[in-house]
Amino acid sequence: MRWPLRRPFVTALGCKTHSDNVIVRARLAGGVRGWGEASSSLALPFQTGLNMAAALRRLGAAFHGADVRDLPRLAERAWRLEGRWPTAVAAFETALWDALAQSQGRPLAELWGGARRELETLLSVSAVSPKEVGRRAREASRAGHRLLKLKLNGGDGLALNRGRLRAAHRAAPRARLLLDPNQSYRPEGLRELLRQARRDGIPVELVEEPFLKRQWALLARAPVKNTPVILDESVQTPADARVVCRRGLACGVNVKLAKSGVFRTLEILEVFRSSLGRRAVFMIGCMAESRVGLAASVHLALGLGLFRYADLDSDLILKPTPERGGYHRRGPWITLPKRPRPGLGLVS
């Protein structure tokens, strides 16, 4: 293994805000600067910009002089110190990974396996009126999107959610539909919705996190035999993954670097692979990252080549950052540059 920089030690950690997020840069003694982004999220309302920035500043002080070549130990200690602020720890870990890859002169996707150079993303459609769902589904289909994730709200009732499915299917009949109720259903309600979808001739490929997170008893009653269920918020740690796999509660997981960091994400994936083998269904998602944070998920997805689904569209929603590079986006396809820069490949 080659080390172009003689001193890959952390000397400083800088933060700046972007929307409700915090962008961090970890500087090494040799001049390299690694990028990370602490993302806000409606699912984690306590992860405010002020809290994330404070946690990052504490991590910067605690790891001053640390050698990034000892990254597994550094990440483990960071989670012990600031695990209350997972988005901040995940951003810190990502920044160190970026710095490490740059110190080796390698793109992160290559460091993580280099399995692929492109991936196809799905497009999420919010739980709006059926008419608006249809309009958005039609636009997505015309733009080349073949995978649509429909957001649902169990509190809106069966008729409205059924109308959303019907509208999406009419507008994009060739699109594959995934449902994301965002923890809003009960098993009986989900079962009836899926029964009505079959009656309407609408194929549903999978359902993501239908019930309140970590409600294992509810998941045991889920209609998983007919429609696969994967989890998101319920699985944030490897311990969560072990509970799910041991009890046979889901067939896969939507991992997010912004909530679990790199090492925990890799361990979560390994738990599901060890338990379910090739039957495991993997999605890689995002919270509210800009290009800076999303670049890490892109590189991980391309490096590992494990993910059946990619839900990486948050950069289309946020105000653009001054930073550029990292990846190219064209319709539903995300690719690396022909000659990617080392690390995440971001340029300020």
Rosetta silent file (secondary structure, phi, psi, omega in degrees, C-alpha in Angstrom):
SEQUENCE: MRWPLRRPFVTALGCKTHSDNVIVRARLAGGVRGWGEASSSLALPFQTGLNMAAALRRLGAAFHGADVRDLPRLAERAWRLEGRWPTAVAAFETALWDALAQSQGRPLAELWGGARRELETLLSVSAVSPKEVGRRAREASRAGHRLLKLKLNGGDGLALNRGRLRAAHRAAPRARLLLDPNQSYRPEGLRELLRQARRDGIPVELVEEPFLKRQWALLARAPVKNTPVILDESVQTPADARVVCRRGLACGVNVKLAKSGVFRTLEILEVFRSSLGRRAVFMIGCMAESRVGLAASVHLALGLGLFRYADLDSDLILKPTPERGGYHRRGPWITLPKRPRPGLGLVS
SCORE:     score description
SCORE:     0.000 S_00000001
   1 L     0.000  133.802 -175.559    0.000    0.000    0.000 S_00000001
   2 L  -102.490  149.293 -178.222    1.393    3.382   -0.999 S_00000001
   3 L  -131.395   89.258 -179.411    1.177    6.600    0.976 S_00000001
   4 L   -56.893  -32.531  179.047    1.924    9.702   -1.143 S_00000001
   5 L   -96.556  133.847 -177.512    1.552   11.892    1.955 S_00000001
   6 L   -77.869  -24.240 -172.365    4.020   11.312    4.751 S_00000001
   7 L  -129.817   78.253  179.506    1.847   12.713    7.506 S_00000001
   8 L   -82.702   58.489 -178.236   -1.840   11.669    7.230 S_00000001
   9 E  -109.753  141.636 -179.880   -2.683   13.186   10.619 S_00000001
  10 E   -71.509  123.998  178.970   -5.757   15.297   11.407 S_00000001
  11 E  -112.625  -21.979 -178.372   -4.725   18.883   12.117 S_00000001
  12 E  -161.335  158.620  176.468   -8.024   20.772   11.874 S_00000001
  13 E  -137.043  117.936 -179.570  -11.744   20.383   11.341 S_00000001
  14 E  -110.174  146.971 -179.303  -13.742   23.168    9.699 S_00000001
  15 E  -128.604  148.402  169.406  -17.543   23.515    9.478 S_00000001
  16 E  -146.492  154.479 -178.206  -19.958   25.608    7.447 S_00000001
  17 E   -93.437  149.078  173.337  -23.740   25.533    7.180 S_00000001
  18 E  -145.208  117.084 -170.728  -25.755   24.750    4.055 S_00000001
  19 L    54.171 -124.928  176.995  -29.551   24.889    4.342 S_00000001
  20 L   -99.553   11.596 -176.800  -30.131   23.020    7.621 S_00000001
  21 E  -100.780  169.129  175.363  -27.024   20.880    7.152 S_00000001
  22 E  -125.332  120.085  177.263  -23.423   21.207    8.289 S_00000001
  23 E   -95.236  131.900 -174.122  -20.599   20.612    5.797 S_00000001
  24 E  -121.580  146.101  174.081  -17.318   19.570    7.378 S_00000001
  25 E  -130.307  122.843  177.439  -13.735   19.420    6.093 S_00000001
  26 E   -97.137  120.587 -176.982  -11.060   17.445    7.906 S_00000001
  27 E  -100.350  134.733  176.872   -7.577   18.761    7.131 S_00000001
  28 E   -99.979  163.093 -177.185   -4.501   16.551    7.308 S_00000001
  29 L   -61.265  -30.721 -178.952   -0.947   17.660    8.012 S_00000001
  30 L   -80.178   -1.697  177.225    0.048   16.965    4.408 S_00000001
  31 L   108.005  -14.262  179.473   -2.563   19.391    3.070 S_00000001
  32 L   -67.158  144.651  175.597   -5.358   16.988    2.127 S_00000001
  33 E  -128.981  120.880 -179.208   -8.903   18.016    3.088 S_00000001
  34 E   -98.243  141.908 -175.851  -11.658   15.421    3.361 S_00000001
  35 E   -98.270  146.478  169.570  -15.355   16.254    2.921 S_00000001
  36 E  -152.971  163.979  179.287  -18.378   15.195    4.944 S_00000001
  37 E  -142.519  123.771  174.695  -21.923   16.467    5.497 S_00000001
  38 E   -88.747  116.383 -171.669  -24.128   16.211    8.582 S_00000001
  39 L   -97.005  139.376  170.007  -27.669   16.027    7.251 S_00000001
  40 L   -76.850  165.745 -178.593  -30.852   17.259    8.857 S_00000001
  41 L  -163.407  139.514  173.880  -33.916   15.023    8.724 S_00000001
  42 L   -63.525  -27.845  179.958  -37.602   15.136    9.590 S_00000001
  43 L   -75.326  -19.061 -179.586  -37.101   11.676   11.105 S_00000001
  44 L  -129.764   69.792 -172.553  -34.411   13.040   13.467 S_00000001
  45 L   -65.095  -20.682 -179.881  -35.651   16.516   14.434 S_00000001
  46 L   -77.199  -11.205  178.802  -33.226   16.830   17.335 S_00000001
  47 L   -83.794   69.829 -179.672  -30.294   16.751   14.872 S_00000001
  48 L   -80.427  164.414  178.246  -30.294   20.518   14.405 S_00000001
  49 H   -57.488  -42.519 -179.948  -27.527   22.466   12.723 S_00000001
  50 H   -62.953  -44.337 -179.525  -26.359   23.865   16.046 S_00000001
  51 H   -66.619  -41.797 -179.342  -26.231   20.434   17.691 S_00000001
  52 H   -66.537  -42.349 -179.924  -24.473   18.815   14.742 S_00000001
  53 H   -64.380  -40.523  179.113  -21.894   21.616   14.477 S_00000001
  54 H   -63.470  -42.715  178.424  -21.170   21.459   18.217 S_00000001
  55 H   -63.305  -39.731  179.315  -20.665   17.698   18.055 S_00000001
  56 H   -66.438  -38.670  177.508  -18.334   18.077   15.076 S_00000001
  57 H   -64.640  -38.547  177.531  -16.258   20.692   16.852 S_00000001
  58 H   -65.581  -39.323  177.812  -15.881   18.361   19.831 S_00000001
  59 H   -65.066  -40.144  178.231  -14.828   15.539   17.519 S_00000001
  60 H   -59.616  -41.010  178.599  -12.279   17.803   15.847 S_00000001
  61 H   -69.734  -39.816 -176.717  -10.715   18.606   19.215 S_00000001
  62 H   -68.854  -28.258 -174.231  -10.790   14.981   20.390 S_00000001
  63 L  -111.078   17.021  175.846   -9.083   13.646   17.259 S_00000001
  64 L   -60.199  126.900 -179.347   -6.490   16.342   16.671 S_00000001
  65 L    87.018   -0.364 -179.118   -3.303   14.557   15.588 S_00000001
  66 L   -70.690  146.415  179.697   -5.078   11.251   14.875 S_00000001
  67 E   -91.178  117.073 -175.377   -3.701    9.077   12.069 S_00000001
  68 H   -67.356  -13.524  176.184   -6.420    8.403    9.477 S_00000001
  69 H   -69.704  -13.325  177.038   -4.769    5.080    8.611 S_00000001
  70 H  -101.544   40.985 -170.422   -6.232    3.855   11.904 S_00000001
  71 H   -61.176  -40.914  178.827   -9.732    4.647   10.688 S_00000001
  72 H   -56.552  -43.950 -179.885  -11.630    1.630   12.140 S_00000001
  73 H   -69.325  -38.692  179.088  -10.497    2.499   15.670 S_00000001
  74 H   -62.784  -43.453 -179.210  -11.116    6.212   15.138 S_00000001
  75 H   -64.943  -42.651  179.631  -14.662    5.599   13.926 S_00000001
  76 H   -60.428  -42.686  179.554  -15.463    3.289   16.815 S_00000001
  77 H   -67.789  -38.487  179.758  -14.239    5.888   19.314 S_00000001
  78 H   -61.433  -40.756  178.098  -16.155    8.680   17.572 S_00000001
  79 H   -66.980  -35.424  177.035  -19.408    6.746   17.928 S_00000001
  80 H   -66.286  -38.968 -176.038  -18.695    6.170   21.611 S_00000001
  81 H   -75.733  -43.112 -170.160  -18.023    9.868   22.179 S_00000001
  82 H  -129.896   28.877 -178.003  -20.795   11.461   20.130 S_00000001
  83 L   -61.040  -16.685  176.417  -23.224    8.660   19.256 S_00000001
  84 L   -66.024  -22.115 -178.926  -26.089   10.847   20.454 S_00000001
  85 L  -117.991   73.452 -172.441  -25.543   12.875   17.280 S_00000001
  86 H   -59.914  -35.988 -178.636  -25.361   10.144   14.587 S_00000001
  87 H   -66.593  -33.647  178.175  -25.511   12.500   11.614 S_00000001
  88 H   -70.992  -43.643  179.027  -22.485   14.416   12.926 S_00000001
  89 H   -63.717  -40.688  178.957  -20.475   11.252   13.585 S_00000001
  90 H   -62.295  -40.184  178.440  -21.373    9.928   10.137 S_00000001
  91 H   -65.850  -42.200  178.593  -20.174   13.183    8.538 S_00000001
  92 H   -61.737  -45.218  179.470  -16.931   13.085   10.528 S_00000001
  93 H   -62.287  -43.056  179.139  -16.316    9.472    9.525 S_00000001
  94 H   -61.705  -41.568  179.564  -16.991   10.266    5.863 S_00000001
  95 H   -62.005  -38.062  177.840  -14.562   13.188    5.942 S_00000001
  96 H   -69.338  -39.080  176.070  -11.847   10.888    7.297 S_00000001
  97 H   -60.537  -44.227  179.600  -12.588    8.284    4.620 S_00000001
  98 H   -61.152  -44.585  178.978  -12.303   10.976    1.945 S_00000001
  99 H   -63.870  -40.440  178.955   -9.004   12.167    3.394 S_00000001
 100 H   -61.265  -47.721 -179.533   -7.704    8.602    3.614 S_00000001
 101 H   -63.371  -39.743  177.643   -8.545    7.870   -0.031 S_00000001
 102 H   -64.361  -38.892 -179.899   -6.958   11.132   -1.137 S_00000001
 103 H   -65.049  -22.601  176.397   -3.804   10.337    0.835 S_00000001
 104 H   -94.600   -6.611 -178.540   -3.609    7.099   -1.170 S_00000001
 105 L    71.497   30.197 -175.708   -4.414    8.804   -4.464 S_00000001
 106 L  -126.751  142.348  171.594   -7.481    6.582   -5.021 S_00000001
 107 E   -64.056  148.809 -179.463  -11.191    7.319   -5.634 S_00000001
 108 H   -64.050  -36.100  178.376  -13.375    6.155   -2.758 S_00000001
 109 H   -58.478  -37.646  177.542  -15.430    3.921   -5.060 S_00000001
 110 H   -69.207  -41.933  179.359  -12.206    2.073   -5.895 S_00000001
 111 H   -62.358  -31.708 -179.462  -11.213    1.867   -2.233 S_00000001
 112 L   -93.064   13.774  172.974  -14.629    0.321   -1.477 S_00000001
 113 L   126.458  -29.828  177.179  -14.345   -2.330   -4.188 S_00000001
 114 L    61.262   35.369 -174.113  -14.780   -0.617   -7.558 S_00000001
 115 L   -69.855  -36.503 -174.014  -17.594   -2.965   -8.601 S_00000001
 116 L  -140.836  166.880  177.641  -19.476   -0.596  -10.919 S_00000001
 117 L  -117.810   -8.456  178.562  -19.229    2.760  -12.671 S_00000001
 118 E  -147.529  156.828  175.609  -22.932    3.654  -12.907 S_00000001
 119 E  -145.192  155.143  179.848  -26.188    3.130  -11.046 S_00000001
 120 E  -104.227  128.515 -179.202  -29.860    3.780  -11.720 S_00000001
 121 L  -101.136  150.738  170.413  -31.793    5.787   -9.164 S_00000001
 122 L   -85.519  173.368  176.648  -35.472    5.703   -8.387 S_00000001
 123 E  -125.723  130.696  179.735  -37.541    8.858   -7.982 S_00000001
 124 E   -87.230  140.454  176.251  -39.679    9.547   -4.907 S_00000001
 125 E  -119.046  121.054 -175.438  -43.197   10.962   -5.277 S_00000001
 126 L   -65.827  163.893 -179.847  -44.602   12.697   -2.196 S_00000001
 127 L   -80.707   69.254  179.499  -47.966   11.869   -0.610 S_00000001
 128 L  -102.099 -167.451 -178.596  -49.809   14.633   -2.453 S_00000001
 129 L   -65.508  151.101  177.008  -53.184   14.540   -4.235 S_00000001
 130 H   -52.541  -38.921  179.210  -53.752   11.695   -6.725 S_00000001
 131 H   -61.160  -43.924 -179.766  -53.868   14.222   -9.560 S_00000001
 132 H   -70.764  -36.478  174.948  -50.476   15.630   -8.554 S_00000001
 133 H   -58.037  -45.446  179.274  -49.077   12.118   -8.046 S_00000001
 134 H   -61.521  -42.692  179.766  -50.120   11.298  -11.594 S_00000001
 135 H   -61.875  -46.003 -178.555  -48.513   14.441  -12.979 S_00000001
 136 H   -67.635  -38.012  178.559  -45.217   13.773  -11.211 S_00000001
 137 H   -64.672  -39.562  179.407  -45.218   10.100  -12.196 S_00000001
 138 H   -65.050  -43.497  178.665  -45.807   11.035  -15.836 S_00000001
 139 H   -64.188  -40.621  179.185  -42.943   13.546  -15.793 S_00000001
 140 H   -63.816  -42.373  179.125  -40.655   11.028  -14.154 S_00000001
 141 H   -63.120  -42.024  179.477  -41.501    8.393  -16.724 S_00000001
 142 H   -65.504  -27.510  178.721  -40.849   10.807  -19.590 S_00000001
 143 L   -83.444   -0.650  175.732  -37.466   11.618  -18.018 S_00000001
 144 L   101.792    2.784 -179.110  -36.547    7.931  -18.126 S_00000001
 145 L   -75.695  125.449  179.817  -37.267    6.861  -14.554 S_00000001
 146 L  -103.858   -8.274 -179.908  -38.343    3.224  -14.417 S_00000001
 147 E  -124.379  124.255  178.841  -38.576    3.001  -10.614 S_00000001
 148 E  -122.361  131.827  173.623  -40.961    5.140   -8.567 S_00000001
 149 E  -105.156  114.554 -179.209  -41.208    5.230   -4.785 S_00000001
 150 E   -91.826  121.983  173.582  -44.657    6.424   -3.717 S_00000001
 151 E   -79.086  134.706  179.757  -44.875    8.092   -0.334 S_00000001
 152 L  -126.278  162.237  175.918  -48.101    7.203    1.496 S_00000001
 153 L  -133.353  108.661 -178.642  -49.812    8.315    4.685 S_00000001
 154 H   -58.822  -27.140  179.237  -51.856    5.696    6.468 S_00000001
 155 H   -69.804  -15.130  179.991  -53.707    8.445    8.311 S_00000001
 156 H   -79.182  -12.811  179.001  -55.192    9.662    5.014 S_00000001
 157 L    94.637  161.801 -175.477  -57.320    6.533    4.676 S_00000001
 158 H   -64.245  -44.228 -174.062  -57.579    3.717    2.150 S_00000001
 159 H   -60.549  -44.407 -177.934  -59.424    5.614   -0.588 S_00000001
 160 H   -68.631  -44.378 -179.996  -56.851    8.399   -0.887 S_00000001
 161 H   -68.211  -36.505  174.500  -53.819    6.096   -0.830 S_00000001
 162 H   -63.141  -39.083  177.289  -55.483    3.737   -3.301 S_00000001
 163 H   -62.615  -37.076  177.282  -56.118    6.764   -5.505 S_00000001
 164 H   -63.763  -44.891  178.134  -52.431    7.649   -5.379 S_00000001
 165 H   -61.374  -46.361 -179.604  -51.447    4.156   -6.522 S_00000001
 166 H   -60.498  -43.114 -178.153  -54.004    4.201   -9.321 S_00000001
 167 H   -64.278  -42.895  179.711  -52.880    7.632  -10.511 S_00000001
 168 H   -64.812  -42.063 -178.167  -49.227    6.640  -10.573 S_00000001
 169 H   -68.055  -39.420  177.715  -49.945    3.400  -12.423 S_00000001
 170 H   -65.030  -41.039 -176.083  -52.133    5.117  -15.031 S_00000001
 171 H   -75.476  -31.154 -178.441  -49.552    7.838  -15.610 S_00000001
 172 L  -137.901   71.888 -172.424  -46.546    5.490  -15.741 S_00000001
 173 L   -64.078  -21.754 -179.415  -47.877    1.980  -16.466 S_00000001
 174 L   -93.089   -6.867 -178.662  -44.427    0.537  -17.150 S_00000001
 175 L   -74.332  145.154  173.700  -42.855    1.919  -13.984 S_00000001
 176 E   -87.730  131.425 -172.032  -42.080   -0.401  -11.111 S_00000001
 177 E  -106.842  130.067  172.333  -43.741    0.840   -7.927 S_00000001
 178 E  -116.754  144.353 -178.213  -42.307    0.807   -4.419 S_00000001
 179 E  -112.272  136.944  177.122  -44.329    2.036   -1.451 S_00000001
 180 E  -130.414   93.474  179.840  -42.986    4.050    1.493 S_00000001
 181 L   -76.669   -2.380  177.531  -45.685    4.680    4.136 S_00000001
 182 L    52.724   49.963  173.380  -43.154    6.374    6.451 S_00000001
 183 L    65.914   25.631 -170.133  -44.186    4.378    9.553 S_00000001
 184 L  -104.449    1.084 -173.961  -47.865    5.347    9.154 S_00000001
 185 L  -110.117  165.913  165.406  -49.659    1.995    8.816 S_00000001
 186 L  -111.680  157.328 -177.524  -50.956   -0.885   10.913 S_00000001
 187 H   -53.901  -42.221 -177.660  -50.700   -4.457    9.570 S_00000001
 188 H   -64.646  -42.140  179.494  -54.438   -4.718    8.825 S_00000001
 189 H   -65.616  -41.126  178.640  -54.489   -1.456    6.876 S_00000001
 190 H   -65.299  -41.673  179.419  -51.403   -2.392    4.858 S_00000001
 191 H   -59.920  -42.023 -179.900  -52.843   -5.797    4.074 S_00000001
 192 H   -68.756  -39.854  178.056  -56.044   -4.216    2.742 S_00000001
 193 H   -60.631  -44.234 -179.611  -54.149   -1.645    0.658 S_00000001
 194 H   -68.434  -34.483  176.755  -52.082   -4.375   -0.979 S_00000001
 195 H   -63.949  -42.768  178.540  -55.212   -6.476   -1.578 S_00000001
 196 H   -65.927  -37.458  177.979  -56.853   -3.533   -3.327 S_00000001
 197 H   -62.109  -42.970  177.113  -53.722   -2.926   -5.399 S_00000001
 198 H   -63.005  -39.827  178.807  -53.802   -6.536   -6.615 S_00000001
 199 H   -62.873  -35.079  178.903  -57.492   -6.147   -7.372 S_00000001
 200 L   -82.251   -0.974 -179.186  -56.691   -3.045   -9.433 S_00000001
 201 L    73.088   29.200 -178.548  -53.967   -4.928  -11.306 S_00000001
 202 L  -106.814  111.139  178.738  -51.210   -2.750   -9.856 S_00000001
 203 L   -74.196  129.428  175.797  -47.997   -4.661   -9.072 S_00000001
 204 E  -109.831  120.373 -172.634  -46.249   -3.459   -5.912 S_00000001
 205 E   -77.321  -39.756  175.958  -42.608   -4.459   -5.827 S_00000001
 206 E  -164.507  167.318  176.423  -41.923   -3.840   -2.131 S_00000001
 207 E  -124.418  134.933 -178.284  -42.961   -1.853    0.937 S_00000001
 208 E  -110.556  128.017  173.408  -40.503    0.150    3.017 S_00000001
 209 L    41.201   67.361 -175.965  -40.858    0.763    6.789 S_00000001
 210 L   -76.539  -28.001 -172.967  -44.664    0.523    7.003 S_00000001
 211 L  -114.105  171.144  176.953  -45.034    0.595   10.826 S_00000001
 212 L   -53.482  137.738 -172.963  -43.623    2.610   13.713 S_00000001
 213 L   -59.316  142.213  177.656  -39.899    1.930   13.913 S_00000001
 214 L    61.339   24.548  172.107  -38.692   -1.007   15.986 S_00000001
 215 L   -90.967   78.895 -171.428  -42.210   -2.294   16.554 S_00000001
 216 H   -61.418  -36.206 -179.282  -41.085   -5.864   16.101 S_00000001
 217 H   -63.433  -38.081  177.700  -44.472   -7.373   17.044 S_00000001
 218 H   -67.505  -41.125  179.567  -46.181   -5.424   14.258 S_00000001
 219 H   -62.475  -32.968  178.421  -43.578   -6.501   11.729 S_00000001
 220 H   -64.108  -20.491  179.763  -44.215  -10.117   12.677 S_00000001
 221 L  -100.267    4.882 -177.267  -47.803   -9.601   11.448 S_00000001
 222 L   -70.504  149.352 -179.332  -46.809   -7.898    8.184 S_00000001
 223 L   -79.796   59.444 -173.393  -47.976   -9.474    4.896 S_00000001
 224 L   -74.200  -15.419 -178.049  -44.425  -10.278    3.846 S_00000001
 225 L   -68.282  -33.817 -177.944  -45.331  -13.484    2.008 S_00000001
 226 L   -93.740  -36.933 -178.503  -46.986  -11.592   -0.844 S_00000001
 227 L  -133.364  123.360 -179.105  -45.014   -8.333   -0.881 S_00000001
 228 L   -60.628  144.655  175.747  -41.449   -7.963    0.442 S_00000001
 229 E  -117.611  129.068  171.718  -40.879   -5.550    3.334 S_00000001
 230 E  -117.506  161.094 -174.163  -37.601   -3.713    3.875 S_00000001
 231 E  -117.116  154.062  179.503  -36.715   -1.470    6.801 S_00000001
 232 L  -127.196  -83.204 -176.739  -35.198    1.984    7.119 S_00000001
 233 L   -61.912  -27.605 -178.952  -35.592    3.815   10.427 S_00000001
 234 L   -68.749  -21.070 -176.478  -35.859    0.527   12.363 S_00000001
 235 L  -120.046   95.711  176.434  -32.304   -0.424   11.403 S_00000001
 236 L  -112.206  -15.877 -177.864  -29.736    2.173   12.364 S_00000001
 237 L  -133.252  161.560  174.364  -27.185   -0.120   14.031 S_00000001
 238 H   -59.294  -32.435  177.534  -25.836   -3.646   13.508 S_00000001
 239 H   -62.226  -41.517  175.448  -27.692   -4.665   16.694 S_00000001
 240 H   -59.360  -44.578 -178.888  -30.989   -3.650   15.050 S_00000001
 241 H   -60.922  -39.407 -179.677  -30.060   -5.695   11.974 S_00000001
 242 H   -66.058  -38.307  177.096  -29.365   -8.771   14.096 S_00000001
 243 H   -62.109  -47.567 -177.942  -32.782   -8.526   15.772 S_00000001
 244 H   -60.933  -46.324 -176.951  -34.542   -8.258   12.403 S_00000001
 245 H   -71.224  -38.941 -179.979  -32.660  -11.161   10.848 S_00000001
 246 H   -62.490  -36.122 -177.977  -32.909  -13.414   13.900 S_00000001
 247 H   -94.924   -3.168  179.774  -36.709  -12.986   13.979 S_00000001
 248 L    63.452   43.203 -172.042  -37.170  -13.022   10.201 S_00000001
 249 L   -89.634  -16.673 -178.749  -38.988   -9.671   10.220 S_00000001
 250 L  -157.165  161.170 -177.887  -37.876   -8.255    6.847 S_00000001
 251 L   -99.384   -0.816 -178.837  -36.131   -9.307    3.672 S_00000001
 252 E  -178.103 -168.613 -171.785  -33.782   -6.341    3.453 S_00000001
 253 E  -151.332  147.991  170.342  -32.809   -2.842    4.479 S_00000001
 254 E  -102.108  105.733 -178.760  -32.473    0.709    3.220 S_00000001
 255 E   -91.340  148.599  179.146  -29.101    1.859    4.517 S_00000001
 256 L  -138.047  121.411  178.770  -28.127    5.516    4.785 S_00000001
 257 H   -59.893  -32.622 -176.613  -24.621    6.734    5.448 S_00000001
 258 H   -66.098  -22.168 -179.526  -26.056    9.896    6.987 S_00000001
 259 H  -105.190  -24.454 -172.743  -27.658    7.944    9.823 S_00000001
 260 H  -121.022  -12.416 -175.740  -25.236    5.022   10.315 S_00000001
 261 H    73.501  178.611 -173.273  -21.832    6.044    8.981 S_00000001
 262 H   -77.260  -54.649 -174.465  -19.619    3.832    6.849 S_00000001
 263 H   -63.818  -41.421  178.033  -18.445    1.067    9.174 S_00000001
 264 H   -65.487  -38.709  177.054  -21.865    0.535   10.748 S_00000001
 265 H   -61.604  -45.604  178.900  -23.462    0.467    7.300 S_00000001
 266 H   -61.201  -38.773  179.691  -20.993   -2.163    6.127 S_00000001
 267 H   -70.243  -38.657  175.953  -21.695   -4.259    9.213 S_00000001
 268 H   -59.312  -46.321  178.284  -25.479   -3.938    8.757 S_00000001
 269 H   -60.139  -40.720 -178.794  -25.139   -5.171    5.185 S_00000001
 270 H   -67.264  -36.038  177.074  -22.993   -8.084    6.314 S_00000001
 271 H   -60.076  -46.921 -179.831  -25.569   -9.123    8.945 S_00000001
 272 H   -67.533  -39.722  178.938  -28.272   -9.354    6.272 S_00000001
 273 H   -64.241  -42.181 -179.587  -25.965  -11.108    3.802 S_00000001
 274 H   -65.192  -34.696 -177.162  -24.920  -13.675    6.391 S_00000001
 275 H   -83.630  -43.251 -171.377  -28.533  -14.343    7.322 S_00000001
 276 H  -109.664  -11.816 -179.567  -30.338  -14.156    3.981 S_00000001
 277 H    61.395 -135.333 -176.867  -27.594  -14.639    1.401 S_00000001
 278 H   -73.118  -10.578  178.609  -28.641  -13.694   -2.114 S_00000001
 279 H   -77.344  -14.813 -178.177  -32.235  -13.261   -0.994 S_00000001
 280 L   -65.465  135.659 -179.994  -31.327  -10.066    0.885 S_00000001
 281 E  -107.320  121.042 -176.695  -32.747   -6.912   -0.706 S_00000001
 282 E  -116.747  134.034  171.575  -30.564   -3.833   -0.361 S_00000001
 283 E  -124.266  143.929  170.685  -31.406   -0.206   -1.017 S_00000001
 284 E  -113.412  127.643 -175.542  -29.116    2.746   -0.435 S_00000001
 285 L  -123.295 -169.667 -178.797  -30.919    5.948    0.454 S_00000001
 286 L  -144.074  168.488  174.747  -30.309    9.471    1.653 S_00000001
 287 L  -104.529  -91.963  178.296  -31.715   11.973    4.110 S_00000001
 288 L  -137.126   44.286 -176.217  -31.332   15.596    2.990 S_00000001
 289 L   -79.178  147.130  168.906  -27.765   15.673    1.699 S_00000001
 290 L   -82.239 -170.873  177.530  -26.441   18.043   -0.916 S_00000001
 291 H   -55.276  -34.219 -176.907  -23.911   16.908   -3.537 S_00000001
 292 H   -61.701  -52.227 -179.385  -21.245   16.880   -0.807 S_00000001
 293 H   -73.535  -35.787 -176.348  -22.943   14.274    1.352 S_00000001
 294 H   -68.714  -28.385 -179.778  -24.534   12.364   -1.497 S_00000001
 295 H   -57.125  -36.946  179.723  -21.173   11.779   -3.187 S_00000001
 296 H   -64.693  -41.986  178.676  -20.188    9.389   -0.391 S_00000001
 297 H   -65.549  -38.928  177.251  -23.332    7.284   -0.909 S_00000001
 298 H   -61.295  -47.770 -178.941  -22.728    7.226   -4.659 S_00000001
 299 H   -64.669  -38.845  178.619  -19.151    6.033   -4.205 S_00000001
 300 H   -65.776  -44.685 -179.839  -20.192    3.383   -1.673 S_00000001
 301 H   -61.333  -44.559  179.987  -22.967    2.074   -3.912 S_00000001
 302 H   -71.023  -35.721 -179.974  -20.691    1.892   -6.942 S_00000001
 303 H   -66.389  -44.673 -176.481  -17.829    0.449   -4.930 S_00000001
 304 H   -81.484  -38.934 -178.989  -19.821   -2.390   -3.363 S_00000001
 305 L    67.118   27.009 -174.601  -22.207   -3.147   -6.236 S_00000001
 306 L   -98.776  -15.034 -163.052  -24.689   -4.751   -3.801 S_00000001
 307 L   -92.263  125.542  175.272  -27.727   -2.533   -4.110 S_00000001
 308 L   -74.314  -31.555 -178.077  -30.838   -3.512   -6.021 S_00000001
 309 E  -129.796  145.126  173.418  -32.276   -0.050   -5.440 S_00000001
 310 E  -128.759  124.793  178.364  -30.766    3.415   -5.081 S_00000001
 311 L  -117.286   76.780 -172.105  -32.804    6.300   -3.668 S_00000001
 312 L  -124.253   76.789 -175.686  -30.315    9.118   -4.102 S_00000001
 313 L  -129.366    9.223 -175.178  -32.180   12.224   -5.169 S_00000001
 314 H   -65.049  -27.295 -179.577  -31.821   14.698   -2.290 S_00000001
 315 H   -68.594  -16.390  177.376  -29.374   16.885   -4.231 S_00000001
 316 H   -79.149  -15.578 -175.482  -32.195   17.644   -6.675 S_00000001
 317 L   -98.241  -40.013 -175.979  -34.216   19.215   -3.864 S_00000001
 318 L   -76.622  157.838  170.612  -31.643   21.282   -1.952 S_00000001
 319 L   -61.118  133.044 -177.899  -30.132   24.553   -3.065 S_00000001
 320 L   -59.539  146.647  175.000  -26.907   23.698   -4.954 S_00000001
 321 L   -90.672  163.763  175.853  -23.624   24.029   -3.078 S_00000001
 322 L   -66.872  -22.266 -177.662  -20.549   25.778   -4.527 S_00000001
 323 L   -71.371  148.072  179.263  -18.808   22.391   -4.571 S_00000001
 324 E  -137.303  173.379  179.242  -18.862   20.394   -7.782 S_00000001
 325 E    89.000 -164.476 -179.707  -17.656   17.037   -9.044 S_00000001
 326 L    90.992  -47.055 -179.231  -17.918   13.693   -7.312 S_00000001
 327 L  -167.146  165.986  174.126  -20.330   12.194   -9.849 S_00000001
 328 E  -113.275  144.438  176.857  -22.421   12.962  -12.936 S_00000001
 329 E  -123.247  130.651  175.093  -26.223   12.764  -13.070 S_00000001
 330 E  -140.946  105.138 -174.669  -28.249   12.286  -16.247 S_00000001
 331 L    60.151 -130.720 -179.709  -31.904   11.463  -15.734 S_00000001
 332 L   -83.069   -0.042 -173.805  -32.091    8.391  -13.505 S_00000001
 333 E  -103.505  133.907  175.529  -28.448    7.458  -14.106 S_00000001
 334 E  -118.990  130.328 -178.347  -25.520    8.445  -11.890 S_00000001
 335 E  -133.086  160.598  170.885  -21.975    7.774  -13.074 S_00000001
 336 L   -86.020  154.808  172.929  -18.431    8.527  -12.029 S_00000001
 337 L   -59.544  157.769  179.185  -16.237   10.709  -14.237 S_00000001
 338 L   -60.035  -37.341  176.498  -14.084    8.815  -16.721 S_00000001
 339 L  -123.706   80.267 -175.903  -11.050    9.824  -14.719 S_00000001
 340 L   -64.447  143.678  175.085  -12.310   10.322  -11.155 S_00000001
 341 L   -70.851  163.904  176.254  -10.288   12.387   -8.760 S_00000001
 342 L   -63.406  156.646 -179.523   -8.996   10.792   -5.558 S_00000001
 343 E    66.919 -138.839  177.931  -11.392   10.463   -2.632 S_00000001
 344 L   -76.928  -15.112  177.823  -14.893   11.749   -3.267 S_00000001
 345 L    76.870   20.021 -179.734  -13.621   13.839   -6.169 S_00000001
 346 E   -83.031  145.654  178.433  -15.205   17.068   -4.914 S_00000001
 347 E  -129.533  132.042  179.474  -13.841   20.449   -5.915 S_00000001
 348 L   -94.437    0.000    0.000  -14.670   23.720   -4.133 S_00000001
